[in-house]
Amino acid sequence: MSMSQRDVLPSVESSLSPSSSMLQTIQAYIALTKPRILVLIVFTSLCAAFVAQRGIPDLRVTLAMLVGLWLCSGGSAAINMWYDRDIDAIMKRTCKRPIPAGLVEPKAAFWFGIALGILSIVIFLAFVNPLAALLSFLGYVYYAVIYTMWLKRSTPQNIVIGGGAGAVPVLIGWASITGNLSLAPILMFMIIFLWTPPHSWALALYKNEEYTRAGIPMMPVVRGPRSTKRQSVVYAVLLLICSVGLYFTGAVGKLYLIASIVLGVVFLVYNIFMWREKDDQFVWAKRTFFFSLFYMLLIFIFMVIGMAF
């Protein structure tokens, strides 16, 4: 290599370094918002908005609602990562998150989360309505403070009670369109609320060692797999009843009724097989966890499709 070539290469590398570092920083801050969870949150709230409108909702209001919801959920997720940075560093599935990986300073993550939460309320007040703004604030506090700072490390019922945080977005989606709440959005809330324990506990069953090492009192850690699986079956039964009940509000059609019965029964069967599985085996726990994701997507899709049938 000639002298001129050696002189050029370092300058090229140095010119690429700042942009590469900037991209990495942006990606790290996006990761703080838990984007994969955000997708499901935004999806369920959008479906609730469609059902509330019984058609395509106002584009301006819908976009404002989605942006506000992203800011609210992303901000509370950032606070969650800030507070949980000690246990995130211990667990294999979370040790590569931005703060334990050293990509974002804890103080920066904290103020980032606070800023997003404030912006969320501003957007809801300016472009949506006061009820949606109030629900956004309550959802933020529910997840960032009540669940993260209190329930998660203090009780095996953390997921049960904390499940309401993930269910608030459907109330926001409905309220953004109608300006009020009724039985239909409350039942949508309950669908997510009742779905959360068997969904989360299925994951906790085959990640039990990580939760034990981190000192998080998840149900399998404190009560054991037998009790966890039995309770999951109970929640699956309640979920089936609640999801069918939504049909009788008149907000959805017969196609949804059929889908809710089929999906609910299949999800119950998965949980029963998980319950009957030996406690040192996790084949059905993994299957139940992954099917639960499909269940949530499909049940809300059929809410929207079922409006016309």
C-alpha positions in Angstrom: 0.0 0.0 0.0 1.3 3.4 -1.0 1.7 6.3 1.5 -1.2 8.2 -0.2 -3.5 5.2 0.3 -2.5 4.9 4.0 -3.2 8.6 4.4 -6.7 8.4 2.8 -8.0 5.3 4.6 -7.9 6.7 8.2 -9.6 9.9 7.0 -12.4 7.9 5.5 -12.8 5.9 8.6 -12.8 8.9 10.8 -15.4 10.6 8.6 -17.7 7.5 8.9 -17.3 7.2 12.6 -19.5 10.2 13.7 -22.5 9.2 11.5 -22.2 5.6 12.6 -22.1 6.7 16.3 -25.2 8.9 15.7 -27.1 6.0 14.1 -26.2 3.7 17.0 -27.4 6.4 19.5 -30.7 6.8 17.6 -31.2 3.1 17.5 -30.5 2.9 21.2 -33.1 5.5 22.1 -35.7 3.8 19.8 -34.9 0.5 21.7 -35.7 2.3 25.0 -39.3 2.6 23.8 -39.7 -1.2 23.4 -40.8 -0.9 19.7 -41.9 -4.5 19.4 -44.4 -4.1 22.2 -45.4 -0.7 20.8 -46.5 -2.4 17.6 -49.1 -4.5 19.4 -50.2 -1.5 21.6 -50.7 0.7 18.6 -52.5 -2.1 16.7 -55.1 -2.8 19.4 -55.8 0.9 20.0 -56.3 1.4 16.2 -58.7 -1.5 16.1 -60.6 0.0 19.0 -60.8 3.3 17.1 -62.2 1.5 14.0 -64.9 -0.3 16.1 -65.8 2.9 17.9 -66.3 4.7 14.6 -67.9 1.6 13.0 -65.7 2.4 10.0 -62.7 4.4 9.1 -62.1 7.1 11.8 -61.1 10.7 11.1 -57.5 10.6 9.8 -56.3 13.7 11.7 -57.5 12.5 15.1 -56.3 9.0 14.4 -52.8 10.1 13.5 -52.6 12.3 16.6 -53.9 9.4 18.7 -51.2 7.1 17.4 -48.4 9.6 17.8 -49.6 10.4 21.3 -49.9 6.8 22.2 -46.4 6.0 20.9 -45.0 8.8 23.0 -46.9 7.7 26.1 -46.1 4.0 25.8 -42.5 4.7 24.7 -41.9 7.1 27.5 -43.2 4.7 30.2 -41.1 2.0 28.6 -38.0 4.2 28.9 -38.7 4.8 32.6 -39.2 1.0 33.0 -35.7 0.4 31.5 -34.2 3.2 33.6 -35.6 1.7 36.8 -34.9 -2.0 35.9 -31.4 -1.4 34.7 -30.0 -3.5 37.6 -32.0 -6.6 36.9 -31.8 -6.1 33.1 -28.0 -6.5 33.4 -28.5 -9.9 35.1 -31.1 -11.5 32.8 -29.9 -13.0 29.5 -32.9 -11.8 27.5 -32.5 -8.1 28.7 -28.7 -7.7 29.2 -28.3 -6.2 25.7 -30.8 -3.4 26.3 -29.4 0.1 25.8 -28.6 1.0 29.5 -26.9 -2.2 30.6 -25.1 -2.3 27.2 -23.7 1.1 28.0 -25.3 2.8 24.9 -27.5 5.2 26.9 -26.7 6.8 30.3 -29.4 6.1 33.0 -30.1 9.8 33.6 -30.5 10.5 29.9 -33.0 7.5 29.6 -35.0 8.9 32.6 -35.4 12.4 31.1 -36.1 10.9 27.7 -39.0 9.0 29.2 -40.3 12.0 31.1 -40.1 14.2 28.0 -42.1 11.6 25.9 -44.8 11.4 28.5 -45.2 15.2 28.7 -45.3 15.4 24.9 -48.0 12.7 24.8 -50.3 14.6 27.0 -49.7 17.8 25.1 -50.6 16.1 21.8 -53.8 14.5 23.2 -55.0 17.8 24.7 -54.2 19.8 21.5 -55.4 17.4 18.8 -57.6 14.7 20.4 -59.7 15.3 23.6 -59.3 15.7 27.4 -60.5 12.1 28.2 -57.8 10.6 25.9 -55.2 12.8 27.5 -56.3 11.7 31.0 -56.2 8.0 30.0 -52.8 8.6 28.5 -51.5 10.0 31.7 -53.0 7.2 33.8 -51.6 4.6 31.5 -48.2 6.2 31.7 -48.3 6.3 35.6 -49.8 2.8 35.7 -46.9 1.2 33.8 -43.9 3.4 34.8 -44.7 3.8 38.5 -47.4 1.3 39.8 -46.2 -1.7 37.8 -42.5 -1.0 37.4 -41.6 0.6 40.7 -44.0 -1.2 43.0 -45.7 -4.4 41.7 -43.0 -6.0 39.6 -40.6 -6.6 42.5 -43.1 -6.9 45.4 -45.8 -9.5 44.5 -46.3 -12.6 42.3 -49.5 -10.8 41.2 -47.4 -8.3 39.4 -48.5 -9.4 35.9 -52.1 -9.8 36.9 -52.5 -6.3 38.4 -50.0 -4.7 36.0 -51.8 -6.2 33.0 -54.1 -3.2 33.1 -51.3 -1.0 31.8 -51.2 -2.9 28.5 -55.0 -2.7 28.2 -55.3 1.1 28.6 -54.5 1.8 25.0 -57.8 0.3 23.8 -59.6 2.7 26.0 -57.5 5.6 24.5 -58.3 4.4 21.0 -62.1 4.3 21.8 -62.1 7.6 23.7 -60.2 9.4 21.0 -63.0 8.8 18.6 -66.1 9.1 20.8 -65.0 11.3 23.6 -66.5 8.8 26.1 -66.3 5.2 27.3 -68.9 2.5 27.3 -69.2 -1.3 28.0 -67.6 -2.3 24.7 -64.2 -0.7 25.3 -64.3 -1.9 28.9 -64.7 -5.4 27.6 -61.9 -4.9 25.2 -59.8 -3.7 28.1 -60.7 -6.9 30.0 -59.8 -9.1 27.0 -56.2 -7.8 27.2 -56.2 -7.8 31.0 -57.3 -11.4 31.2 -55.0 -12.5 28.3 -51.9 -11.0 30.0 -51.4 -13.6 32.8 -51.4 -16.8 30.7 -49.4 -15.0 28.0 -46.7 -13.7 30.4 -46.7 -16.8 32.7 -46.1 -19.1 29.7 -42.9 -17.1 29.0 -42.0 -17.0 32.7 -42.3 -20.8 33.0 -39.4 -21.5 30.5 -37.5 -18.4 31.6 -37.9 -19.2 35.3 -34.2 -19.5 36.0 -33.5 -16.0 34.8 -36.3 -14.5 36.9 -35.1 -16.4 39.9 -31.6 -15.2 39.4 -32.8 -11.6 39.1 -35.0 -11.9 42.2 -38.3 -11.0 40.4 -41.2 -12.7 42.2 -43.0 -14.0 39.1 -45.7 -16.5 39.7 -43.6 -19.6 38.7 -40.8 -18.4 41.0 -43.0 -17.9 44.1 -45.9 -20.3 43.7 -44.3 -22.9 41.4 -45.2 -24.2 38.0 -48.3 -26.2 39.1 -50.1 -23.3 40.6 -49.1 -21.0 37.7 -50.4 -23.4 35.1 -53.7 -24.0 37.0 -54.2 -20.2 37.3 -53.4 -19.8 33.5 -56.3 -22.2 32.7 -58.7 -20.2 34.9 -57.7 -17.0 33.1 -58.1 -18.6 29.7 -61.7 -19.6 30.7 -62.5 -16.1 31.9 -60.9 -14.7 28.7 -63.2 -16.9 26.6 -66.3 -15.7 28.5 -65.3 -12.1 28.3 -64.4 -12.1 24.6 -67.7 -13.7 23.7 -69.5 -11.1 25.9 -68.2 -8.3 23.6 -70.6 -9.6 20.9 -73.6 -8.8 23.0 -72.7 -5.1 23.3 -73.6 -4.8 19.6 -70.3 -3.3 18.7 -69.2 -6.3 16.7 -70.8 -8.8 14.4 -71.5 -12.6 14.2 -68.2 -13.3 12.4 -66.4 -11.9 15.5 -68.5 -14.1 17.7 -67.5 -17.2 15.8 -63.8 -16.2 15.8 -63.8 -15.4 19.5 -65.3 -18.8 20.4 -62.8 -20.7 18.1 -59.8 -18.7 19.2 -60.8 -18.8 22.9 -61.3 -22.5 22.9 -58.0 -23.2 21.1 -56.2 -20.9 23.6 -57.8 -22.7 26.5 -56.7 -26.1 25.0 -53.1 -24.8 24.7 -53.2 -23.8 28.4 -54.7 -27.2 29.4 -51.9 -29.0 27.6 -49.4 -26.7 29.3 -51.0 -27.6 32.6 -50.8 -31.3 31.9 -47.2 -31.1 30.8 -44.5 -32.2 33.3 -43.1 -29.3 35.3 -39.6 -29.8 34.0 -40.7 -29.7 30.3 -41.6 -26.5 28.5 -42.8 -27.6 25.0 -46.4 -26.5 25.6 -45.3 -23.4 27.6 -43.4 -22.1 24.5 -46.3 -23.1 22.2 -48.8 -21.3 24.5 -46.7 -18.2 24.6 -46.4 -17.9 20.8 -50.0 -18.8 20.1 -51.0 -16.1 22.6 -49.4 -13.5 20.3 -51.4 -14.8 17.3 -54.6 -14.9 19.5 -54.3 -11.2 20.4 -53.7 -10.2 16.8 -56.5 -12.3 15.4 -59.1 -11.4 18.0 -58.7 -7.7 17.3 -58.6 -8.2 13.5 -61.9 -10.0 13.7 -63.3 -7.1 15.9 -62.8 -4.8 12.9 -63.8 -7.3 10.2 -66.8 -8.4 12.3 -68.3 -5.0 12.2 -69.7 -5.7 8.8 -70.7 -9.3 9.3 
